[in-house]
Amino acid sequence: MAKDIYQSLITDEKKFARMSGLKKSLFDILVKKVQEQIEEHQQAHPLSKRGKKPQMSLENKLLLMLMYYRNYHTYLTLSELFGISEGYANKTVHKMSKLVV
């Protein structure tokens, strides 16, 4: 099961900014924008079933991507921190990067 790093970091604004590179208010705006893009894509490409529900929240996925680009952690480090596999960490960073750009 994936760990909820986002919930543990939002209690300390300075720590959140140092880990992610963004203030919490900017991060919330980024989450809204990415969520809108995901919904637009799902409306444009509807599927009857979309597979398994993701274990990680959108906030944690974005935080993982930001931490990767800010600190250049290895996927092994991120996978241990977030409680996921290295492959899923890699996939998440690339998928979130495309949505943010």
C-alpha positions in Angstrom: 0.0 0.0 0.0 1.3 3.4 -0.9 2.3 5.8 1.9 0.5 9.2 2.1 3.5 11.5 2.2 1.4 14.5 1.2 -0.7 14.3 4.4 2.4 14.2 6.6 4.0 17.2 4.8 1.0 19.6 4.7 1.2 20.2 8.4 4.5 22.1 8.0 4.4 24.8 5.3 8.1 25.4 5.3 9.0 21.7 5.1 6.5 21.2 2.3 8.0 24.1 0.3 11.6 22.8 0.9 10.7 19.2 -0.2 8.5 20.1 -3.3 9.9 23.5 -4.4 6.4 25.0 -4.3 4.3 26.8 -1.7 1.2 24.9 -0.6 -1.1 27.5 -2.3 0.7 27.0 -5.7 0.7 23.3 -5.3 -3.1 23.4 -4.8 -3.5 25.4 -8.0 -1.3 22.8 -9.8 -3.5 20.0 -8.5 -6.7 21.7 -9.8 -5.1 22.3 -13.3 -3.9 18.7 -13.6 -7.3 17.3 -12.4 -9.0 19.4 -15.0 -6.7 18.0 -17.7 -7.4 14.4 -16.5 -11.2 15.0 -16.6 -11.0 16.5 -20.1 -9.0 13.5 -21.4 -11.5 11.1 -19.8 -14.4 12.9 -21.4 -12.7 12.9 -24.8 -11.8 9.3 -24.5 -14.5 7.5 -22.6 -14.1 3.9 -21.6 -16.7 1.7 -19.9 -14.0 0.4 -17.5 -10.8 2.0 -16.5 -9.1 -0.8 -14.6 -7.9 -0.8 -11.1 -8.3 2.4 -9.0 -5.0 4.0 -8.3 -3.5 3.5 -4.9 -1.8 6.9 -4.8 -3.7 10.2 -4.7 -3.1 12.8 -7.3 -1.5 15.0 -4.7 1.1 12.3 -3.9 1.8 11.6 -7.5 2.5 15.3 -8.1 4.6 15.5 -5.0 6.6 12.5 -6.1 7.3 14.2 -9.5 8.2 17.5 -7.9 10.6 15.8 -5.4 12.2 13.9 -8.3 12.9 17.0 -10.2 13.9 19.2 -7.2 16.3 16.7 -5.5 17.0 14.2 -8.3 16.3 11.3 -6.0 16.7 7.8 -7.6 13.6 5.9 -8.3 14.7 3.4 -5.6 14.7 6.2 -3.0 11.3 7.5 -4.1 9.8 4.0 -4.2 10.9 3.4 -0.6 9.7 6.8 0.6 6.3 6.4 -1.1 5.9 2.7 -0.6 5.6 1.8 -4.3 7.8 -0.1 -6.8 10.6 1.5 -8.8 8.8 1.0 -12.0 5.6 2.7 -10.7 7.7 5.6 -9.5 9.2 6.0 -12.9 5.9 5.7 -14.7 4.3 8.2 -12.3 7.1 10.8 -12.8 6.8 10.6 -16.6 3.0 10.6 -16.6 2.8 13.6 -14.3 5.5 15.5 -16.2 3.5 15.2 -19.4 0.4 16.6 -17.6 2.2 19.5 -16.0 4.0 20.6 -19.1 
